[in-house]
Amino acid sequence: MTKGKPYYCEKIINLSRIKEKENQHRITVQLITYNGPHNPPYDLYIVDFIAGSSIGSNNNPYNAKIIKIDSKKNISIDAAKKLCGK
């Protein structure tokens, strides 16, 4: 997803239960990638996935399935700081 780039400022932006009787949730997270010691270019990723007990196999019952990945390349340092709340 991030092609091996380090990332920071990861945060959950949405969390909702999918099935009431099962431990299954839809989660949306955002993170920002960078190069070197927090140097640009900064890329914003928003990842939407489902996690829960009925997604995995019997050997690994808790797993996740990525639904969608959105990215915005080369965001400004000001935009990165705003998204991180700094």
Phi and psi in radians as a Rosetta constraint file:
Dihedral C 1 N 2 CA 2 C 2 CIRCULARHARMONIC -1.645 0.35
Dihedral N 2 CA 2 C 2 N 3 CIRCULARHARMONIC 0.061 0.35
Dihedral C 2 N 3 CA 3 C 3 CIRCULARHARMONIC 0.983 0.35
Dihedral N 3 CA 3 C 3 N 4 CIRCULARHARMONIC 0.669 0.35
Dihedral C 3 N 4 CA 4 C 4 CIRCULARHARMONIC 1.414 0.35
Dihedral N 4 CA 4 C 4 N 5 CIRCULARHARMONIC -0.008 0.35
Dihedral C 4 N 5 CA 5 C 5 CIRCULARHARMONIC -1.282 0.35
Dihedral N 5 CA 5 C 5 N 6 CIRCULARHARMONIC 2.495 0.35
Dihedral C 5 N 6 CA 6 C 6 CIRCULARHARMONIC -1.203 0.35
Dihedral N 6 CA 6 C 6 N 7 CIRCULARHARMONIC 2.758 0.35
Dihedral C 6 N 7 CA 7 C 7 CIRCULARHARMONIC -2.468 0.35
Dihedral N 7 CA 7 C 7 N 8 CIRCULARHARMONIC 2.853 0.35
Dihedral C 7 N 8 CA 8 C 8 CIRCULARHARMONIC -2.635 0.35
Dihedral N 8 CA 8 C 8 N 9 CIRCULARHARMONIC 3.128 0.35
Dihedral C 8 N 9 CA 9 C 9 CIRCULARHARMONIC 1.036 0.35
Dihedral N 9 CA 9 C 9 N 10 CIRCULARHARMONIC 0.602 0.35
Dihedral C 9 N 10 CA 10 C 10 CIRCULARHARMONIC -1.307 0.35
Dihedral N 10 CA 10 C 10 N 11 CIRCULARHARMONIC 2.402 0.35
Dihedral C 10 N 11 CA 11 C 11 CIRCULARHARMONIC -2.675 0.35
Dihedral N 11 CA 11 C 11 N 12 CIRCULARHARMONIC 2.609 0.35
Dihedral C 11 N 12 CA 12 C 12 CIRCULARHARMONIC -1.419 0.35
Dihedral N 12 CA 12 C 12 N 13 CIRCULARHARMONIC 2.180 0.35
Dihedral C 12 N 13 CA 13 C 13 CIRCULARHARMONIC -1.878 0.35
Dihedral N 13 CA 13 C 13 N 14 CIRCULARHARMONIC -0.218 0.35
Dihedral C 13 N 14 CA 14 C 14 CIRCULARHARMONIC -2.746 0.35
Dihedral N 14 CA 14 C 14 N 15 CIRCULARHARMONIC 2.451 0.35
Dihedral C 14 N 15 CA 15 C 15 CIRCULARHARMONIC -2.555 0.35
Dihedral N 15 CA 15 C 15 N 16 CIRCULARHARMONIC 2.135 0.35
Dihedral C 15 N 16 CA 16 C 16 CIRCULARHARMONIC -2.522 0.35
Dihedral N 16 CA 16 C 16 N 17 CIRCULARHARMONIC 2.530 0.35
Dihedral C 16 N 17 CA 17 C 17 CIRCULARHARMONIC -1.362 0.35
Dihedral N 17 CA 17 C 17 N 18 CIRCULARHARMONIC 2.356 0.35
Dihedral C 17 N 18 CA 18 C 18 CIRCULARHARMONIC -1.573 0.35
Dihedral N 18 CA 18 C 18 N 19 CIRCULARHARMONIC -0.914 0.35
Dihedral C 18 N 19 CA 19 C 19 CIRCULARHARMONIC -2.027 0.35
Dihedral N 19 CA 19 C 19 N 20 CIRCULARHARMONIC 2.220 0.35
Dihedral C 19 N 20 CA 20 C 20 CIRCULARHARMONIC -1.071 0.35
Dihedral N 20 CA 20 C 20 N 21 CIRCULARHARMONIC -0.708 0.35
Dihedral C 20 N 21 CA 21 C 21 CIRCULARHARMONIC -1.625 0.35
Dihedral N 21 CA 21 C 21 N 22 CIRCULARHARMONIC -0.074 0.35
Dihedral C 21 N 22 CA 22 C 22 CIRCULARHARMONIC -2.021 0.35
Dihedral N 22 CA 22 C 22 N 23 CIRCULARHARMONIC 2.705 0.35
Dihedral C 22 N 23 CA 23 C 23 CIRCULARHARMONIC -1.501 0.35
Dihedral N 23 CA 23 C 23 N 24 CIRCULARHARMONIC 1.275 0.35
Dihedral C 23 N 24 CA 24 C 24 CIRCULARHARMONIC -2.318 0.35
Dihedral N 24 CA 24 C 24 N 25 CIRCULARHARMONIC 2.250 0.35
Dihedral C 24 N 25 CA 25 C 25 CIRCULARHARMONIC -2.318 0.35
Dihedral N 25 CA 25 C 25 N 26 CIRCULARHARMONIC 2.623 0.35
Dihedral C 25 N 26 CA 26 C 26 CIRCULARHARMONIC -1.776 0.35
Dihedral N 26 CA 26 C 26 N 27 CIRCULARHARMONIC 2.222 0.35
Dihedral C 26 N 27 CA 27 C 27 CIRCULARHARMONIC -2.221 0.35
Dihedral N 27 CA 27 C 27 N 28 CIRCULARHARMONIC 2.376 0.35
Dihedral C 27 N 28 CA 28 C 28 CIRCULARHARMONIC -2.110 0.35
Dihedral N 28 CA 28 C 28 N 29 CIRCULARHARMONIC 2.187 0.35
Dihedral C 28 N 29 CA 29 C 29 CIRCULARHARMONIC -2.151 0.35
Dihedral N 29 CA 29 C 29 N 30 CIRCULARHARMONIC 2.719 0.35
Dihedral C 29 N 30 CA 30 C 30 CIRCULARHARMONIC -2.199 0.35
Dihedral N 30 CA 30 C 30 N 31 CIRCULARHARMONIC 2.605 0.35
Dihedral C 30 N 31 CA 31 C 31 CIRCULARHARMONIC -2.646 0.35
Dihedral N 31 CA 31 C 31 N 32 CIRCULARHARMONIC 2.818 0.35
Dihedral C 31 N 32 CA 32 C 32 CIRCULARHARMONIC -2.156 0.35
Dihedral N 32 CA 32 C 32 N 33 CIRCULARHARMONIC 2.224 0.35
Dihedral C 32 N 33 CA 33 C 33 CIRCULARHARMONIC -1.622 0.35
Dihedral N 33 CA 33 C 33 N 34 CIRCULARHARMONIC 2.801 0.35
Dihedral C 33 N 34 CA 34 C 34 CIRCULARHARMONIC -2.625 0.35
Dihedral N 34 CA 34 C 34 N 35 CIRCULARHARMONIC 2.994 0.35
Dihedral C 34 N 35 CA 35 C 35 CIRCULARHARMONIC -2.003 0.35
Dihedral N 35 CA 35 C 35 N 36 CIRCULARHARMONIC 2.555 0.35
Dihedral C 35 N 36 CA 36 C 36 CIRCULARHARMONIC 1.028 0.35
Dihedral N 36 CA 36 C 36 N 37 CIRCULARHARMONIC -2.655 0.35
Dihedral C 36 N 37 CA 37 C 37 CIRCULARHARMONIC -1.368 0.35
Dihedral N 37 CA 37 C 37 N 38 CIRCULARHARMONIC 1.283 0.35
Dihedral C 37 N 38 CA 38 C 38 CIRCULARHARMONIC 1.085 0.35
Dihedral N 38 CA 38 C 38 N 39 CIRCULARHARMONIC 0.679 0.35
Dihedral C 38 N 39 CA 39 C 39 CIRCULARHARMONIC -1.713 0.35
Dihedral N 39 CA 39 C 39 N 40 CIRCULARHARMONIC 2.682 0.35
Dihedral C 39 N 40 CA 40 C 40 CIRCULARHARMONIC -1.155 0.35
Dihedral N 40 CA 40 C 40 N 41 CIRCULARHARMONIC 2.868 0.35
Dihedral C 40 N 41 CA 41 C 41 CIRCULARHARMONIC -1.381 0.35
Dihedral N 41 CA 41 C 41 N 42 CIRCULARHARMONIC 2.577 0.35
Dihedral C 41 N 42 CA 42 C 42 CIRCULARHARMONIC -1.779 0.35
Dihedral N 42 CA 42 C 42 N 43 CIRCULARHARMONIC 2.296 0.35
Dihedral C 42 N 43 CA 43 C 43 CIRCULARHARMONIC -2.116 0.35
Dihedral N 43 CA 43 C 43 N 44 CIRCULARHARMONIC 2.359 0.35
Dihedral C 43 N 44 CA 44 C 44 CIRCULARHARMONIC -1.695 0.35
Dihedral N 44 CA 44 C 44 N 45 CIRCULARHARMONIC 2.257 0.35
Dihedral C 44 N 45 CA 45 C 45 CIRCULARHARMONIC -2.079 0.35
Dihedral N 45 CA 45 C 45 N 46 CIRCULARHARMONIC 2.356 0.35
Dihedral C 45 N 46 CA 46 C 46 CIRCULARHARMONIC -2.114 0.35
Dihedral N 46 CA 46 C 46 N 47 CIRCULARHARMONIC 2.083 0.35
Dihedral C 46 N 47 CA 47 C 47 CIRCULARHARMONIC -2.035 0.35
Dihedral N 47 CA 47 C 47 N 48 CIRCULARHARMONIC 2.237 0.35
Dihedral C 47 N 48 CA 48 C 48 CIRCULARHARMONIC -1.973 0.35
Dihedral N 48 CA 48 C 48 N 49 CIRCULARHARMONIC 2.161 0.35
Dihedral C 48 N 49 CA 49 C 49 CIRCULARHARMONIC -2.553 0.35
Dihedral N 49 CA 49 C 49 N 50 CIRCULARHARMONIC 2.870 0.35
Dihedral C 49 N 50 CA 50 C 50 CIRCULARHARMONIC -1.936 0.35
Dihedral N 50 CA 50 C 50 N 51 CIRCULARHARMONIC 2.336 0.35
Dihedral C 50 N 51 CA 51 C 51 CIRCULARHARMONIC -2.279 0.35
Dihedral N 51 CA 51 C 51 N 52 CIRCULARHARMONIC 2.503 0.35
Dihedral C 51 N 52 CA 52 C 52 CIRCULARHARMONIC 2.807 0.35
Dihedral N 52 CA 52 C 52 N 53 CIRCULARHARMONIC 3.097 0.35
Dihedral C 52 N 53 CA 53 C 53 CIRCULARHARMONIC -1.193 0.35
Dihedral N 53 CA 53 C 53 N 54 CIRCULARHARMONIC -0.551 0.35
Dihedral C 53 N 54 CA 54 C 54 CIRCULARHARMONIC -1.553 0.35
Dihedral N 54 CA 54 C 54 N 55 CIRCULARHARMONIC 0.018 0.35
Dihedral C 54 N 55 CA 55 C 55 CIRCULARHARMONIC -1.443 0.35
Dihedral N 55 CA 55 C 55 N 56 CIRCULARHARMONIC -0.663 0.35
Dihedral C 55 N 56 CA 56 C 56 CIRCULARHARMONIC -1.482 0.35
Dihedral N 56 CA 56 C 56 N 57 CIRCULARHARMONIC -3.067 0.35
Dihedral C 56 N 57 CA 57 C 57 CIRCULARHARMONIC -1.599 0.35
Dihedral N 57 CA 57 C 57 N 58 CIRCULARHARMONIC 3.120 0.35
Dihedral C 57 N 58 CA 58 C 58 CIRCULARHARMONIC -1.134 0.35
Dihedral N 58 CA 58 C 58 N 59 CIRCULARHARMONIC -0.555 0.35
Dihedral C 58 N 59 CA 59 C 59 CIRCULARHARMONIC -1.314 0.35
Dihedral N 59 CA 59 C 59 N 60 CIRCULARHARMONIC -0.540 0.35
Dihedral C 59 N 60 CA 60 C 60 CIRCULARHARMONIC -2.369 0.35
Dihedral N 60 CA 60 C 60 N 61 CIRCULARHARMONIC 1.401 0.35
Dihedral C 60 N 61 CA 61 C 61 CIRCULARHARMONIC -1.188 0.35
Dihedral N 61 CA 61 C 61 N 62 CIRCULARHARMONIC -0.377 0.35
Dihedral C 61 N 62 CA 62 C 62 CIRCULARHARMONIC -1.830 0.35
Dihedral N 62 CA 62 C 62 N 63 CIRCULARHARMONIC 2.013 0.35
Dihedral C 62 N 63 CA 63 C 63 CIRCULARHARMONIC -2.576 0.35
Dihedral N 63 CA 63 C 63 N 64 CIRCULARHARMONIC 3.131 0.35
Dihedral C 63 N 64 CA 64 C 64 CIRCULARHARMONIC -2.405 0.35
Dihedral N 64 CA 64 C 64 N 65 CIRCULARHARMONIC 2.657 0.35
Dihedral C 64 N 65 CA 65 C 65 CIRCULARHARMONIC -2.259 0.35
Dihedral N 65 CA 65 C 65 N 66 CIRCULARHARMONIC 2.098 0.35
Dihedral C 65 N 66 CA 66 C 66 CIRCULARHARMONIC -1.298 0.35
Dihedral N 66 CA 66 C 66 N 67 CIRCULARHARMONIC 2.281 0.35
Dihedral C 66 N 67 CA 67 C 67 CIRCULARHARMONIC -1.690 0.35
Dihedral N 67 CA 67 C 67 N 68 CIRCULARHARMONIC -0.768 0.35
Dihedral C 67 N 68 CA 68 C 68 CIRCULARHARMONIC -2.730 0.35
Dihedral N 68 CA 68 C 68 N 69 CIRCULARHARMONIC 2.495 0.35
Dihedral C 68 N 69 CA 69 C 69 CIRCULARHARMONIC -2.246 0.35
Dihedral N 69 CA 69 C 69 N 70 CIRCULARHARMONIC 2.139 0.35
Dihedral C 69 N 70 CA 70 C 70 CIRCULARHARMONIC -1.930 0.35
Dihedral N 70 CA 70 C 70 N 71 CIRCULARHARMONIC 2.499 0.35
Dihedral C 70 N 71 CA 71 C 71 CIRCULARHARMONIC -2.436 0.35
Dihedral N 71 CA 71 C 71 N 72 CIRCULARHARMONIC 2.631 0.35
Dihedral C 71 N 72 CA 72 C 72 CIRCULARHARMONIC -2.258 0.35
Dihedral N 72 CA 72 C 72 N 73 CIRCULARHARMONIC 2.030 0.35
Dihedral C 72 N 73 CA 73 C 73 CIRCULARHARMONIC -1.473 0.35
Dihedral N 73 CA 73 C 73 N 74 CIRCULARHARMONIC 2.600 0.35
Dihedral C 73 N 74 CA 74 C 74 CIRCULARHARMONIC 0.943 0.35
Dihedral N 74 CA 74 C 74 N 75 CIRCULARHARMONIC 0.925 0.35
Dihedral C 74 N 75 CA 75 C 75 CIRCULARHARMONIC -1.321 0.35
Dihedral N 75 CA 75 C 75 N 76 CIRCULARHARMONIC 2.716 0.35
Dihedral C 75 N 76 CA 76 C 76 CIRCULARHARMONIC -1.279 0.35
Dihedral N 76 CA 76 C 76 N 77 CIRCULARHARMONIC 2.811 0.35
Dihedral C 76 N 77 CA 77 C 77 CIRCULARHARMONIC -1.108 0.35
Dihedral N 77 CA 77 C 77 N 78 CIRCULARHARMONIC -0.592 0.35
Dihedral C 77 N 78 CA 78 C 78 CIRCULARHARMONIC -1.141 0.35
Dihedral N 78 CA 78 C 78 N 79 CIRCULARHARMONIC -0.721 0.35
Dihedral C 78 N 79 CA 79 C 79 CIRCULARHARMONIC -1.148 0.35
Dihedral N 79 CA 79 C 79 N 80 CIRCULARHARMONIC -0.705 0.35
Dihedral C 79 N 80 CA 80 C 80 CIRCULARHARMONIC -1.091 0.35
Dihedral N 80 CA 80 C 80 N 81 CIRCULARHARMONIC -0.784 0.35
Dihedral C 80 N 81 CA 81 C 81 CIRCULARHARMONIC -1.103 0.35
Dihedral N 81 CA 81 C 81 N 82 CIRCULARHARMONIC -0.706 0.35
Dihedral C 81 N 82 CA 82 C 82 CIRCULARHARMONIC -1.127 0.35
Dihedral N 82 CA 82 C 82 N 83 CIRCULARHARMONIC -0.760 0.35
Dihedral C 82 N 83 CA 83 C 83 CIRCULARHARMONIC -1.140 0.35
Dihedral N 83 CA 83 C 83 N 84 CIRCULARHARMONIC -0.516 0.35
Dihedral C 83 N 84 CA 84 C 84 CIRCULARHARMONIC -1.523 0.35
Dihedral N 84 CA 84 C 84 N 85 CIRCULARHARMONIC -0.100 0.35
Dihedral C 84 N 85 CA 85 C 85 CIRCULARHARMONIC 1.309 0.35
Dihedral N 85 CA 85 C 85 N 86 CIRCULARHARMONIC 0.501 0.35
